[in-house]
């Protein structure tokens, strides 16, 4: 029988919901000082060049120009902008400003002025002389390319990640078990195919922005729309050679991040200007800058080989990936690895499995963290190959998966050999509900009735496809989180969180966990989050770790607070603590003849016994692996005359353990599905032959609108993970991963053409139909 919950499982509105819908000022630019200097960045017009000289004399003479900084004016300290725990597994290959520019849009100079108009006018007067080099743009022709994007003596890595700048290689990631070649030779059916997933933009509503000032104690304060305030503090201190005690990062409300704001972007420039001038300063990226000069999803080419017997038992899986990390190596190693170690465990019964891959430098906009973090790319390749295998075997793809996929109570050799959780004991999937996800998904989409295709008219054919996926719940053995709870007067509490709400509702979720553990009403808890001076350490909002890691820390702190309340109540009532009952409102003995309200007890502690302020702090870190799982089923209609693909129905079933807040979980699932649908059908970061971004605005870069996605059906498995807070696992990223392969197979089942390079555009479909004499 399920326990009677106070808060868990309730669709409680977001703590800041009313303020959001009523337009209350809460975002970074709303809060910036009105007299802040305005910062603009002069950017490179070339994909790869060396700055031979910069003449800023005329620009500096314009009244209102406060300062113009070039690579000659800033510290030459290497760092990475990747928001990762130290020591970061990303190459240190970046200066704040460098004499080399490595993609069109790279930073050349920082201009600060009293107004935007003046800053832009000054920018036009800066004259730059470049030595232009041949850019590296083809990911399959980097190692022997005459241009070397980085230089051995001007970059390094903290750990051995296969970094080789002489070959334009940012990272290498290899793992596996068994004899792949021998096992494949023994297979009756072998599928060998190559799949390409494109660079994808975050397209968050709020662009990158920050402002800074010097406070009354001489501390540099940066208010930033960031997912990683504590990592940003470390980066700023290190890159500017400032004591970390002199840097404070405050995160206000964020208008979306999707992983983009896990990479520090704008904070360095406002910090530099404020330190240089002593004045407050502000930088707000335009939409064009957000597209051109931040990061995108890593484009990948993944070759997959799958071997099976005639009954459908998969015996070997081999994946080889090339990942385009762009001009800088932030997140290169970890995104590449995730493409393998968070997709291959889905099929745990194989005799041999191997993943090999390299992340390569090109003169493109850098790759970075984006929802799914490499697993999306790996899932597209692996699940597409699975669907092709099912077709070759003349087998229902759902049945093929049911035979071979990871099930509850099982483990995978991959789990026990990679960094996601290697230990002495086998890592068992005691909370895996994949079987239910597949079964329920088939029911929701009407699989048995619709598979594989239905002819609607002579030119309109509907097909149906599926895929499964997994992700992680934070990074085991690396990520940590801490929470502090203090009791206030009148029986209220304050929850202090380093965790960063990026619009996902984590402040609300974590308050629910605290309320449940304390046994009190949600409304008695105030939440304050993400200020490096006031809140405890948290790695930030990434890797789908907030509910799992921060939630566990919150639960521990709340349970400790509950015990302190019972102890103080027992002391006041002069009874044994074992005889105390605390119901969230009052503390009493078991007979009920002695009692005191929580409000009275807290007031006595605060006002009459000031040496007894109740505060608890708890931290959480673990090597446990608690992956969420998902199934996705897509029904599409293909117009054979035009090649247009219309998504008719999309059903997804998610195993995220206990669902803390069903309404917020549903919103996460729907939003993640839409991003996966966008990747499958619409979105693509594209450059011209020189490396100049073409899709640098929302008119050119197509994201799905409501009419593009039609009917999305979301359901949840009734799961429970014993290591998670009240049984919860993550949900934020896994919901994106299965959409592209499910849609791709639906198109194939409809019209018999398989598009192995995303997105699946009408042009690609029509050309394939023509080549196959079907259109």
N, C-alpha and C positions, 0 to 999 in steps of 0.2 A: 504494500500500500504506500502511495506517495505521501510524503510529509505535507502537512498544512503550512504553506508558505505565507509569510507576511508580505514579501516584496518580490521574490523571485518568481518569474513567469507571468508577471503583470505588465500590461502595456501602459506603463506610466509615461506621461508626456515628458519631452525633453525639458531639462531644468531652465534652459534659455529660450524655450519655444515662443513664449509670448513676446519677448523682446525682439526676436527675429521677425516675426510676422508684423509687428508694429513699427519696424524700421528704426529701432533704437540704435544710436551710435555705439559700435562695439568693435569694429574692425580697425586694423592698424592705421589706415589713412584717416579714419574718423578722429583718432586720438592724437595725431601728430600736432606739434606746436605750429601756430599759424605763421610764425616768423622763421620757421626752419629754412635753412638753405636748401635749394633744389639741386639735385644731382642728376646729371646726364652722362651717358657713356658714349665716347667715340669708339666706333667698332671697325673691324677690318673689312675691307671690300674684297680681300683675297682669301682663298682657302688655305694657302700656305705661303708664308713670306717672313722676311726678317726686316725689322724696322731699322733703316739706316740713319734716319734723322727725323726729329720732330721740331717744327718751328711753331711755338705758341705765343710769340711775342705780341702780335696784333690782338690775339684773343684776350690776353691778360690785361690789355689796356682798356677794355670795354668797362665802363662804370657798372658796378653791380656784380662783376665777376670776383668771387672771393678767392678761389684757387683753382689751378689746373695741375693735375698730377699725372706723370708718365712713369714708365718703368724705371726711370732714373731717380724718381722721388720716393719710391716705396721700398720697404725691406725686401731683400732677396732671400726669402725663407721658403723652402719647398713645403708643400702640404697637400692633402687631399680634401676635397669638398664633400666627400661621402660621409653621411651621418652614420657612423658605425662606432662600436665600442673600441677603445684603444687597447692594443695597437691595431689600427685599421688594416684589414686585409685588402687594401687598395693601394695602388702605386702613389707615391709622393711625386707627382709630375707637374705640379702647378705652382706658379708664382701669382701673386695678386695681379701684377702687371708684368709682362715679359717683353723682351725685344723680339721674340718670335710669336707670330700669330698663326693658329693652326686650323681655323675654320672661318668661313664667312660669318661675321658676327662676334668674333673673339674681341676681347677688350684691348683698346689701345691707350685711351686716356680717360681720366675722370675729371669732369667739369662741375664745379659748384658755384652757384650764383644766387642772387636774391629772388630771382623769378625764373620760371621755365623758359620764357621767351628769351631772356638774356643768355641763359645757358645754351640754348639752341643756336643763338646768333654767334656766340663765341665758338661753338663747335665747328661752324662752317669756316671759320678763319684759321683753324689749326691746319697746318700743312705737314703732311707725312710723306717721307720718301721710303719706298719699299724695294727690297730685293725679292722678286717673286720666284717661287719654286714650283715644280710640277706637283700637283696634289695627288694624294693616294685616295682613290675613291672606290676601287674594286676590292671587295673583301677576299676574293680568291687570288689576288695578285698583290700581296703586301710584302711577303718575306724577301723577295728579290727585287723589290721596287727600288729605283735609284734614290728616291726621297726617304730619309729617315726622320720621322715626325718628332721623336724625342732623342736625347743624347745621353750616353752613359753617365757622363759626369754632371748631369743636370736633372737627375731623377733617381729614385730608389724605391724599394719596397721593404716594409717592416718584416715580412715573413717570406718564405720561399713560395712564390705563386707561379713560377715559370716565366717571370718577367724578362723579356729579351728585347730591348729597344733597337738593337742592331737589325732585328728581323721584323720590327713593327708589331711585336707580340706583347700584349699587356698582361696576359695570364694564360695558364694552361691548367686544365682540370681533367684528371683521369682516375677512374676506379672501375672495379669489376670483379667477377669471380667466374670460375669454370673455364673450360676450353671452348671459346666461341667458334673458332674455325672447325674444329672436329665435330662439335654438336650440330652446327649448321649442315655439315655434310651428311649427317644422319637424318635430317628432316625431309619429309615427303613434299612439303610445300614451303617455299621461301619467298617472301616479299622483300624486294629491295627498291626503295624509293627515296626521293629527296624532296624536302618540304621547306618552303620559305615563309617566314613570318616577318612582317614589315615593321619598321619603326612606327610607333604610335605616340601621339601627343597626349598630354594629360588633360588639356582643355578645361582646367578648373575655372570657375567663374572669377575668383579673385586672383589677379596676377601677383607676381612676387613683389614684396614691398617691405620696407623697414624704415625706422627713423631712430636717431640716437641723440643723446645729450650727456653732459657732465653733471652729475648730481652734487648735492651740497657737501658730500664727502670726497669729491674728486674722483668718483667712480664713473667709468664709461657705462652708460645704460643704453641698451639696444632693444627696442620694441620691434618684434619681427613676426611676420606670418610664416612661422616655421613649424615643422613637425618634430624638431630635435633641439630644443633650447639648450640642454646641457652639453650636447656635442658642439653646438655653435659656440658656446662660451669657450670651450677648449680650443677650437679652431682659431677664434679671434685672438685669444691670448698667445697662442703659439705663432701664428702667422705675422702678428704685429709686435711680437716680443714684449708683451705687456703681462704683468703678473695676473694670474687668473683671479686673484682676489680683487682686482681692480675692474673686473668685467661682470656685468649683470645682464641677463637676457630675460625679457618678459614676453610671453606669448599671449596676445589677446585672442579674440574669436578669429577663426580661420575660415575663409570662404572656399574651402576645398583644397586638397593637396594631391591625393591619389598616388603618393610616393614622390612627386616632384619636389616637394618641400622637405624631403629627407636628404636632399643635397643643398648645402648652403650656397646661396647665390649672391644676394644683394648686401648682406650684412657687412662684408669687408669694406665696401665703398663708403657707406655712411659712417662706419667706425673711423676710417682713415680721415675723412673730411672733418669730423668732429674733433678728433685728436689734433689735427693740423691747425684748425681755426679756433677751437674752444667753443664753437657755436653748435647749436642743434642743427641737424641736417636730415633730409628725407630723400628717399629714392623710391620711385614707383615705376615698375617696368610697364611698357606699353604691351598690347597684345602681340605686336610684331616681335618685340624683344623676347617675350615669353616663349614664342614659337622658335625663334632663330637662335637664341643665346642662352638657353638653359639646358634642359635634357629631354630625352624622349625614351620610349621603350627601345631596348636593343633589338635591332633587326638581326635575325638569325637564319642561317641555312643549316638544316639538320638532316643528315642522311640516316635512315632507319632500315635495319635489316631484321626481319622477324622470321623465325622458322618454327614449323609445327608439324605434327603428324596428321594423318588424314582424318582422325577423329576430332581434331581441333585442340589438342593438348599442345600448348606453346612450350617449346624446349629452349629457345635462345632468343635474346633481344640484344641488338647492337646499335648504339646511337653514336654518331659523330657530329659535332656541332662546330660551326664557325660563327662567332658572335661579333657584331660590329660595335665596338665601344666608342667609336668616334674619336675626337681629338684628345680626350683625356680618359684615364683609366678608372675613374671613380665607379665603384660597384661592378667592375668588369669581372673579377674572379668569382664573386659570390653569386651574381646573376647567372653566369655560365654554369657553375656547379649545381645551382638549384634546378636548372633545366633537366638535369639527370637524376639527382638524388631525391627529388620530390615528384618524380613521375614514374621511374622504374619500379619502385616498391609496389605499385598497383598490381603487378603481375609477379607474385612471389614464388610461384611454383616452378619457374624455369630452371633448367640445369646450368645455364651459363648466361651471364648478363655483363654488358660492358658499356661504359660511357667514356668517350674521349672528346676533348674539345679545346679550342683555343679562342681567346678573345683578342681581336686584332685592332690596332689603331688605324683610323682613316681620318681624312681631313673633312669630317662632317660634324654637325652638331653633336655634342657628346651624348652617349647613352647613359641612362641612370635608372633609378628605382621607379617602377610603375606597377601598380596593382597586379599582383601575380608574380612579379619579380623573377622572370626566367621560367617559372613553372608553366606559365601560359604558353610560351613558345615550345617548351618540351612536350606539353600535353597535346598541342596541335599536331606535332610530328608523330608522337607515339600513338595517339588515338586515331589519327588518320590512317596510319599503317595497320592498326588493328582492324579498322573497317575494311581496308583493302584485303586483308587476310580473310576476313569473314566472307567477302565476295568470292575470293579464289576457292574457298572451301565450300561455297554454296550453302553457307550457314547463317542463321539469324545472328547479327552482331551482338544482340543482347545475350543470347545463349552462349556465344563464344566467351563473353566476359564473365558470365555466371560460372562457367567452367574453370576459368583461370585466375580470377581476381582475388585479391586479398580478402580474407573473411575474419570475422570476430574470433578472437582467441588464437590467431595465427601471428607469425612474425615474418620478416623479410631479412635476408642477408644484407641487403643494402642499408637497412636501419642500423645494423650492428657493425658496419665497417666505415661509415662516413662521419663527418663532423656533427651530424644532426643528433647524435645520441649514442655514440659508441661507448660500451661499458662491458663489465664482466658478465652481467646477466642478459639473456636475450630480451629484446624489447618487444613485448607482446601487444597486439592490437585488441585490447579488451573492450574498447568502446567503438569498434568499427561497425557501422550499420550500412555498409555498401549494398548488401543483399536487399535490404528494405528499400534503399534509394532506387535501385534498378527496378524492383517489382512495382513500387508505387509510381515511379515515373512512367512506366509502360501503361499503367491504368489511367493516369491523368491525360496522356497524349492520345490514348486509343491505339496503342501500338499494334495489337493483334488484328485490328480491323483495317488499319491504314497501311501497314508495311507491305511492300516497299514503296508503292506508287499508286496514284489514282489519276485517271485522265478526266479533267474537268471539261475541256473542250478540245478541238483539234490543235489548238496552239497553247493551251494552258494545262500544265501537268503538275500535280502535287507529289512531292516525295517526303520521306520521313527519315531522320537519322538520329544517332545517339552518340554519347561519349560519357566517360566517367573521369574523375580527377580527384586529386588530394592537394593539400598544402601543408602548412605548419602552424603551430601556435607559439609564435616567438622563436627565438634561437636558443635551443637547449645548450647549457654549459657556457653561454656567453651573456645572454641578456639578464638583466636584473631590474627590479622595481622596488620602490619603497613608498610607504604611505604613513601619514601621521594623523591621529585623531585626538582632539582635545575636547573636553567637556566644558561647556559654557554655562552661564547662569540660566536659571529657569529650566534646566534639563535639556538644553539644546547642545548640539555638537558642531564642530567644524572639522571637515575632512580636507586635509592638505595633500595635494597630489602633484607629483612631478609628471605624471602621465599627461599627454597632450591630446585634447579633444580637437579633431580637425574637421568637425562637422558630423562625425559618426555617432555622436551621443554618448561618448565614453564617460563624461562627467555624470550623466544620468545613470548609466549602467553601474558604475563604481559606487555611486550613492546607494543604489538598490542593494548591492552586495553588502555594503556597510550596514544598512538598515536591517537586512536579514540576519546578519551575524550578531548584531547588537540586540535584535528583537524590538526595535523601535519603529515609529512611523517615519517614512521618507522625509516628510516635511520638517522633521526636527533636525535634519542634517543640512548644513550649508557646505558647498564645495568651493574650494579655491585651488586653482591648478596652474602649473607651469610658470613659475618665477624662480630663477636659479638662486636667488637670495633668500626666498621665503619658503619654498617647498622642497621636499626631499628629492634625492636623485632618482631619475627614471631615464631609461635610454631613449624614450620618445615613442612616437606613434609610427611604428613600422613593423614589418614581418608578422602582422596579424597577432601581435603579442599583448595588446592592452588588456583585454578581458581576462586572458589567462595569467599573464605575469603580474600586472598591476592589480588585477582582481584578487589573486591569491594574497598579495601583500596587504590589500585592504581588509580582506577577511581575517587575516592573522591579527592585524592591529585592532580590529573591531572586537574579536573574541577576547583579546587581552584587556581591552577597555571594559568589556562586560564583567570580566573577573575582578577587575579593580573596583567597579561599582558594587559588586556583591560583597567584596571585602570591606569597603568603607561602610556599606549598609549594615553589615554584621557588627562592625565596631560601634557604630552609632546605636544600634538596637541592643547591643550587648548580648549577642547570640553567636553561636558557631556558624561559620561560613557555610558549612554543609547543610545548615537548616534554612538557608536563605532561598527565597524565590523572587526572581526579578522578572516582571512581565512587560517591561518596556516603559511602564509609567510609574510603578512604585516597587519598593523593596519591602518584603514582609517575611515573617517566619511561616512555617508550614501550617500552623494553626490559625494564623491571621490576626492574632491579638496584638502583635507588634508590627508596626509598619511605618514607613516614611516615603513620601513621594520623591521621585527622581528630581523634580524641580527643587524641592526643599533641600534635599541632600546636596545638590550641586551648589545651591546658594550658600549653604553652610560651609562647604569646602572653599568656595571662592572668597566669601566676605568675612567669615569668622575663623577660618583656619587656612590662611594664605600659604602655609608651608605644604599644603596638600593639594596642589593643582594636579588634576588627573590628565596625563598625556601619555599616549602610547605610540610607538613607532615600530613598524615591522617591515622586514625586507623579504624578498622572494627571489630565488634563483633555483634552477633545477636542470638535471640532465634528462628528465623524462621527455618523451615524445608524445604529443597529443594531436595528431593530425586530424583535421576535419576531412570529410569525404562528401562527394556530390555526384549526382547523375544529372544529365541534361538530355532532353529530347526536343528536336526541332522539326516542325512541319513547314515546308516552303512551297511556294507556287512559282514555277518557272515559265516565262513567256518564251516560247521557242522562236518567235519572230524577232524579238529584240534582245534576248538573253537576260532580261531583267529578272531578278530574284526577289520575291516578296516573302517575308517571314509571316506566316499565318498564325502559328501557335508555337510557344516556347514553354516547356514545362521543366522545372528543375526541383530536385528534392535534395535537401541539405542535411548532413549529419554534423551538427555542431555541438553535440552533447546537449546539456540542459540549455534551453533558450531563456536567457535572463529577462529579456524584454521582447515579446513577440512582434510588436509593431516596429521597433527599431531594427530587429533582425530581418523582417520582411523588406523594409526599405533598403537595407544593405544588400540583400539578395537580388532585389529588382534592379538596383543601381549597378551592381556588379555584372549582372546579366546583360544590361544595356551596353556596358563598355566592351564586353566580349562580343556582342552582336555587332557593335561598331567596328571592332577589329576584323570580324569575319566579312562584313559586307561593304563598309563605307570608308573607314579611316585609313589614311596613309600619309606619312611624312615623305615628301618628294622633293628632290633637288634637280637642277638642270645639270648639264654636262660639266659645268665649272664648279659645282658644289653649292650653288646658291639655292636657298630654300624657296620653293614655289608656293608651298602650302603654309604661308606665314600669317594667315588671318582666318577668321571663322567664315568668311565667304568662300575661301578656297579649300579650307579643311572641313570636310563634311563629318559631323557627328550625328548620330541618329536623333531624329525628333520623335515625338509621340506617335505620329502616323506611320513611322517606319517600323515600329516594333509590334504593333497590333496587340495580341493577347499573350501576356506573361503570367504563367501559373507557378506559384511558389508553395512548396510544402516542406515540412521539417520532419526528420526522423525523431523518434522518441529515444534519444540517446543519453548516455551519462558517462562521463570520464572521471574516474576516481581521483585523478591528480588535479583536476580543474576546480575553480571556486564553485561550489555547489553543483559540480558535474559539468561545467561549461568548457567548451573549446572555442576556437576562433571561427570567424565567418567572413571577415572583410575581403580576403583575396580569393579564396577557393571558388567563390561564386562567379568569377570571371572566366576561369580556365576552360571549361568544357564547351563553351558556345561555338568557337570556330570549327573544331572537328565535327561537332554534331550537325552544324549547318552545312559544312562541306559535303558530308555524306548524304544529307537530305537532297542536295542538288544532284549528286551522282545518282541516287535512287530514282529521282524524277526523270532525268534526261540522259543518263549514261555518260556524262563527262565529269571528270574529276579535276578540280582546280587545286593544284598543290602549292600555289603561290598566292598568299593573301594580299589584298582583299579580293573577294569573289565578285568582280565587277561585271556588269552586263557585257562589256566588250570582251572580256576573257571568256565568258560563257558562250557568247555568240560565235567567236572565232573557233572555239573548241567544237561547237556543234557543226560548223562548216567543215572543219577538218575531218570530222567523223561522219560527214555526209548526213547529218541529222537536222541541219538547219538551213 
